[in-house]
Amino acid sequence: MTAFVTNSFDQAPPLPSLRARMMTRASRMLIKRWPRRSPESVLRWARLLFNSPGLMNIFHARGMEINQVDEGAVRGEWLAPRECASPQRVLLFLHGGGYVSCSPRSHRAITANLARMLGQRVFCLDYRLAPEHPFPAAVDDAAAAYAWLLHQGIEPRNIAVAGDSAGGGLVLATLLRLRRTGAPLPAGAVCISPWLDLTGTYPYRNAETCSMFWHSDVANFSSLYLKGAPPEQEEASPLFGDLAGLPPVFTLVSCSEMLYDDALRLHEKAGKSGVRSVLRAYPGLAHDWPLAVGLIPEARQALLEIADFLRSVQL
């Protein structure tokens, strides 16, 4: 098991693998060049490119018991390995997709592999998407899913929450909601390439080098999600919230992606707030690279690090 040091910031080996460099180049050609004439065009392309579950999900789901859930405000899927060594422990996963796209099925590369690595159940929430269901619908659904897990008798100390991209921001927004309402907090949180500031005002240093997004994408996606709500609200942009009292946070980010600044700001603010924070930065990779597990070695390495962190907090 990896020993995680409070408020540590570590960088992975200096050069990405050849396969990772090829994937980053492909992302730049396929995603960064899509038409961005309006938020509506961004929505169409995001759903076209990100919603596809891909053939790799058949590979990732092997050996998994997958059960669909549709219980009022809580929809999603349970994933459990055939040998579930820790059935009392649960990971609540909140998928990314700019709050407008993706699903539990599209993220089985992460959820199924984490379930297998941890030997425990993962519940991936199928929260309502914008613009049909704007802010704060996603936060409402995530908080409801957490309360649903507690109602099933799962102890907070046995629950961790994780998410990628917009889902990483939703993780922090959900923790802030839970703290505000007096709910018991989970054991820990994982944020993969998190989107934490929806204002679009920050001067991102990697807007040019990022292989997927431009600075203008922040305004486009946030307008679709917020529908006029102030982006400075802590449940919209968790970087504007008070992080004191939150559980340990593990953050993964690429040094060359646009959201690198969001991850750095989270790590710095968490440390100043007395929150145990671990930041791992990988060089030269595409945004949200753990989704490419099975294709690039850095993806599996990242998931193994997440699994080690979760074991360290779910005691």
Sequence and secondary structure as in RCSB ss.txt:
>XXXX:A:sequence
MTAFVTNSFDQAPPLPSLRARMMTRASRMLIKRWPRRSPESVLRWARLLFNSPGLMNIFHARGMEINQVDEGAVR
GEWLAPRECASPQRVLLFLHGGGYVSCSPRSHRAITANLARMLGQRVFCLDYRLAPEHPFPAAVDDAAAAYAWLL
HQGIEPRNIAVAGDSAGGGLVLATLLRLRRTGAPLPAGAVCISPWLDLTGTYPYRNAETCSMFWHSDVANFSSLY
LKGAPPEQEEASPLFGDLAGLPPVFTLVSCSEMLYDDALRLHEKAGKSGVRSVLRAYPGLAHDWPLAVGLIPEAR
QALLEIADFLRSVQL
>XXXX:A:secstr
     TTEEEE  SS  HHHHHHHHHHHHHTTTS  SSHHHHHHHHHHHHS   THHHHHTTTEEEEEEEETTEE
EEEEEESS S TT EEEEE  STTTS  TGGGHHHHHHHHHHHTSEEEEE    TTTS TTHHHHHHHHHHHHHH
HTT  GGGEEEEEETHHHHHHHHHHHHHHHHT    SEEEEES     SS S  TTTTT SS  THHHHHHHHHH
HTT  TTSTTT GGGS  TT   EEEEEETTSTTHHHHHHHHHHHHHTT  EEEEEETT  TTGGGGTTT HHHH
HHHHHHHHHHHHH  
